[in-house]
Amino acid sequence: MPLQDDNDVSLDLQVLVDRCSRNDGYERTLDYAVDPDPPFLGVDRDRADQWLCEKGLRKPKESPRRKRKS
């Protein structure tokens, strides 16, 4: 049980996750070029794709080409 004089301790979990990923070699085992299973949907999918592209873990998707009318 905490004492009344105990203060909260902050912990930067992202630093911890990043360090674990680097030390355990996850970047060599995860293929960020493909969507996860089950895939993200809607806005979550778009945000994840954008973030992965910004970090250089995924190439930006080419926009679909429209067919020209003859």
DAZI-V299426 format. One record per backbone hydrogen bond with DSSP energy under -0.5 kcal/mol. NH is the residue of the N-H (numbers start at 1). CO is the residue of the C=O. Records with the same first field share a line. If there is no record, write none. Layout:
NH=CO + CO
This chain:
6=3
13=11
16=12
17=13
18=14
19=15
20=16
21=17
22=18
23=19
24=20
25=21 + 22
26=21
27=21
28=25
29=25 + 26
30=26
32=30
34=31
38=36
44=41
45=41
46=42
47=43
48=44
49=45
50=46
51=47
52=48
53=49
54=50
55=51
56=53
57=52
58=52
